[in-house]
Amino acid sequence: LAPNHVNINYIKAVKLNFSVMNNLDAKFRQNLKMGNDQIEMQSVPILNDISREDFYNNFVKPGKAVVIRQEDSDWNALNWNNEYFSKHANSVKMAIKTGDVSKGEREYMYLREYVTLLEKYEEDLKTENNPQLPGYLHDVPFFNLFPNLVKDIEPFPVHHFPKYYQQDWHKYIQFFMGATRSLTPLHFDTLYTNNLFFQVKGYKRFILIPANQADKCYIRGWRWA
């Protein structure tokens, strides 16, 4: 959670997401305790505010993660909904990843069509145990496609970025939208960059693993595990 790469996440996740991820955590711990290998799960510090100097000295330089609350509290993006997307972000068909996102299989639809699928899925979850999961709007340069929506994520905390990055910060944001139980497999970012992640709606749980443990992560391809 440091500068150079930005993700903005809008996931319709509810409590079921936590139960699924807790089950994954249990399997994760069990797998890593096989043989002599063990892992200690550690929490990430949570702050309400931080200066640029402290951010870089205490987290960026040593390569540590941190959660900073309220960075997006004044964003209009917190009020995004299907009606808003239909009016302001419906001119381009979006690439929706289906199945395992690491395989890159896609189908294309307008954002209003995708949000309608998400809403139906969340309703079905209330009465069904395993409705069909919609695809995942994953890793999309959203504000290049819809520059009129940049205003919805302002004021943006550009002071967290290196100075060379601050002027065109909105060009490098990757956007995610998905349903409860959406999952991105273990990976590292393709440009080897650090990451600032903003959760606009819903919940997302991270499991972070030190780079020196990569040989224990069953790497496939060149960046997925």
C-alpha positions as CSV (number, residue, x, y, z in Angstrom):
1,L,0.0,0.0,0.0
2,A,2.6,2.5,-1.2
3,P,2.9,4.8,-4.1
4,N,3.4,4.2,-7.8
5,H,0.3,2.1,-8.6
6,V,-3.3,2.8,-7.8
7,N,-6.3,0.5,-7.6
8,I,-9.8,1.7,-7.0
9,N,-12.2,-1.0,-6.0
10,Y,-16.0,-1.1,-6.1
11,I,-17.2,-4.5,-4.9
12,K,-20.6,-5.6,-4.0
13,A,-19.3,-7.7,-1.2
14,V,-21.3,-8.5,1.9
15,K,-20.8,-10.7,5.0
16,L,-20.7,-13.9,3.0
17,N,-17.4,-12.7,1.5
18,F,-15.8,-12.8,4.9
19,S,-16.9,-16.4,5.6
20,V,-15.6,-17.5,2.3
21,M,-12.2,-15.8,2.9
22,N,-12.0,-17.2,6.4
23,N,-12.3,-20.6,4.9
24,L,-9.5,-19.8,2.5
25,D,-7.4,-18.6,5.4
26,A,-7.9,-21.9,7.2
27,K,-6.8,-23.9,4.1
28,F,-3.9,-21.4,3.6
29,R,-2.6,-22.0,7.2
30,Q,-3.1,-25.7,6.9
31,N,-1.1,-25.9,3.7
32,L,1.7,-23.8,5.1
33,K,2.0,-25.9,8.2
34,M,2.8,-29.1,6.2
35,G,6.3,-30.4,7.0
36,N,8.4,-27.9,8.8
37,D,6.9,-24.8,7.2
38,Q,4.8,-22.6,9.3
39,I,3.4,-19.1,9.0
40,E,2.4,-16.5,11.5
41,M,-0.5,-14.3,10.3
42,Q,0.1,-10.6,11.3
43,S,-2.3,-7.7,11.1
44,V,-1.6,-4.5,9.3
45,P,-1.5,-1.1,11.2
46,I,-4.5,1.1,10.7
47,L,-4.1,4.9,10.8
48,N,-6.6,7.7,10.5
49,D,-4.0,10.1,9.1
50,I,-0.3,10.2,8.2
51,S,2.1,12.8,6.9
52,R,4.0,12.2,3.7
53,E,7.3,12.1,5.7
54,D,6.0,9.4,8.1
55,F,4.4,7.5,5.3
56,Y,7.7,7.2,3.4
57,N,10.0,6.7,6.3
58,N,7.8,4.2,8.2
59,F,6.1,2.2,5.4
60,V,7.4,2.9,1.8
61,K,11.1,2.7,2.4
62,P,11.0,-0.5,4.6
63,G,8.3,-2.0,2.3
64,K,5.6,-2.3,4.9
65,A,1.8,-2.3,4.4
66,V,-0.5,0.2,6.1
67,V,-4.3,1.0,6.1
68,I,-5.1,4.7,6.1
69,R,-8.7,5.5,6.7
70,Q,-10.8,8.4,5.4
71,E,-8.6,9.1,2.3
72,D,-11.7,8.9,0.1
73,S,-14.3,10.2,2.5
74,D,-15.2,13.3,0.4
75,W,-15.4,11.5,-2.9
76,N,-18.6,11.6,-4.9
77,A,-17.7,8.1,-6.0
78,L,-19.0,6.9,-2.7
79,N,-22.5,7.6,-4.2
80,W,-22.0,5.7,-7.4
81,N,-24.9,3.4,-8.4
82,N,-26.3,1.8,-11.5
83,E,-28.4,4.9,-12.4
84,Y,-25.3,7.1,-12.2
85,F,-23.2,4.7,-14.3
86,S,-26.0,4.5,-16.9
87,K,-25.9,8.2,-17.3
88,H,-22.2,9.0,-17.1
89,A,-20.2,5.8,-18.0
90,N,-22.1,3.9,-20.6
91,S,-20.5,4.7,-23.9
92,V,-17.9,1.9,-24.0
93,K,-18.3,-1.8,-23.6
94,M,-16.2,-3.2,-20.7
95,A,-14.0,-6.3,-20.7
96,I,-15.4,-8.5,-18.0
97,K,-13.1,-11.4,-17.0
98,T,-14.8,-14.7,-16.6
99,G,-13.6,-17.7,-14.6
100,D,-10.0,-17.6,-13.3
101,V,-8.9,-14.0,-13.9
102,S,-5.3,-15.2,-14.4
103,K,-6.3,-16.9,-17.6
104,G,-7.7,-13.6,-19.1
105,E,-10.9,-14.9,-20.6
106,R,-13.3,-12.1,-21.3
107,E,-16.7,-11.1,-22.4
108,Y,-17.8,-7.5,-23.3
109,M,-20.8,-5.6,-22.1
110,Y,-21.9,-2.1,-21.1
111,L,-21.4,-1.1,-17.5
112,R,-25.2,-0.8,-16.8
113,E,-25.6,-4.4,-18.0
114,Y,-22.8,-5.6,-15.8
115,V,-24.1,-3.8,-12.7
116,T,-27.6,-5.3,-13.3
117,L,-25.9,-8.8,-13.2
118,L,-24.2,-7.9,-10.0
119,E,-27.5,-6.7,-8.4
120,K,-29.3,-9.9,-9.5
121,Y,-26.5,-12.1,-8.1
122,E,-26.6,-10.3,-4.7
123,E,-30.3,-10.8,-4.5
124,D,-30.0,-14.5,-5.5
125,L,-27.4,-15.0,-2.7
126,K,-30.1,-14.2,-0.1
127,T,-32.1,-17.3,-1.1
128,E,-29.5,-19.6,-2.9
129,N,-26.3,-21.1,-1.6
130,N,-24.4,-21.1,-4.9
131,P,-25.8,-18.8,-7.6
132,Q,-23.6,-18.4,-10.7
133,L,-20.9,-15.9,-10.1
134,P,-20.8,-13.0,-12.6
135,G,-17.6,-12.1,-14.3
136,Y,-15.1,-9.7,-12.7
137,L,-14.5,-6.2,-14.0
138,H,-10.8,-6.5,-13.3
139,D,-7.8,-4.2,-13.8
140,V,-9.5,-1.7,-16.1
141,P,-8.1,1.8,-16.9
142,F,-11.5,3.3,-16.0
143,F,-10.6,7.0,-15.9
144,N,-8.9,6.8,-19.3
145,L,-12.2,5.5,-20.7
146,F,-14.3,7.9,-18.7
147,P,-12.3,11.0,-17.9
148,N,-15.5,12.9,-17.0
149,L,-15.5,10.8,-13.8
150,V,-12.1,11.9,-12.5
151,K,-13.9,14.6,-10.6
152,D,-15.7,11.9,-8.5
153,I,-12.4,10.8,-6.9
154,E,-11.2,14.3,-5.9
155,P,-9.7,15.5,-3.7
156,F,-7.1,12.8,-4.3
157,P,-4.2,12.3,-1.9
158,V,-1.5,13.0,-4.4
159,H,1.0,13.8,-1.6
160,H,1.4,10.0,-1.2
161,F,3.0,9.8,-4.7
162,P,6.5,10.6,-5.8
163,K,6.6,14.1,-7.3
164,Y,7.2,12.9,-10.9
165,Y,3.9,10.9,-10.6
166,Q,1.6,13.6,-9.2
167,Q,0.7,15.5,-12.3
168,D,-1.0,12.7,-14.3
169,W,-2.0,10.5,-11.4
170,H,-5.4,9.7,-12.9
171,K,-4.0,8.1,-16.0
172,Y,-2.5,5.2,-14.1
173,I,-5.5,4.1,-12.0
174,Q,-6.8,0.5,-12.4
175,F,-10.5,-0.1,-11.5
176,F,-12.1,-3.2,-10.2
177,M,-15.8,-4.1,-9.7
178,G,-17.1,-7.4,-8.7
179,A,-19.6,-9.4,-6.7
180,T,-19.4,-11.1,-3.3
181,R,-16.9,-14.0,-3.6
182,S,-14.9,-12.3,-6.3
183,L,-11.3,-13.3,-6.0
184,T,-7.9,-12.3,-7.5
185,P,-5.4,-15.1,-7.2
186,L,-2.1,-14.5,-5.4
187,H,0.2,-12.3,-7.7
188,F,2.5,-9.4,-7.9
189,D,1.8,-6.3,-10.1
190,T,3.2,-6.5,-13.6
191,L,5.3,-3.3,-13.3
192,Y,6.8,-4.4,-10.0
193,T,5.3,-1.2,-8.5
194,N,4.0,-0.5,-5.1
195,N,0.3,-0.1,-4.7
196,L,-2.2,2.4,-3.3
197,F,-5.6,0.7,-3.0
198,F,-8.9,2.5,-2.4
199,Q,-12.1,0.6,-1.4
200,V,-15.0,2.7,-2.6
201,K,-17.8,0.3,-1.7
202,G,-18.1,-3.1,0.0
203,Y,-15.2,-5.1,1.5
204,K,-12.0,-6.7,0.3
205,R,-9.6,-8.9,2.3
206,F,-5.9,-9.1,1.5
207,I,-3.3,-11.7,2.3
208,L,0.1,-10.2,1.8
209,I,3.2,-12.5,1.6
210,P,6.8,-11.2,1.8
211,A,8.7,-11.5,-1.5
212,N,11.3,-13.7,0.2
213,Q,8.6,-16.4,0.6
214,A,7.9,-16.6,-3.2
215,D,9.5,-20.0,-3.5
216,K,6.8,-21.4,-1.2
217,C,3.9,-20.0,-3.3
218,Y,3.6,-22.5,-6.2
219,I,4.2,-19.9,-8.9
220,R,2.6,-20.5,-12.2
221,G,3.3,-18.5,-15.3
222,W,5.5,-15.6,-14.2
223,R,3.4,-13.7,-11.7
224,W,0.5,-15.8,-10.5
225,A,0.3,-18.4,-7.7
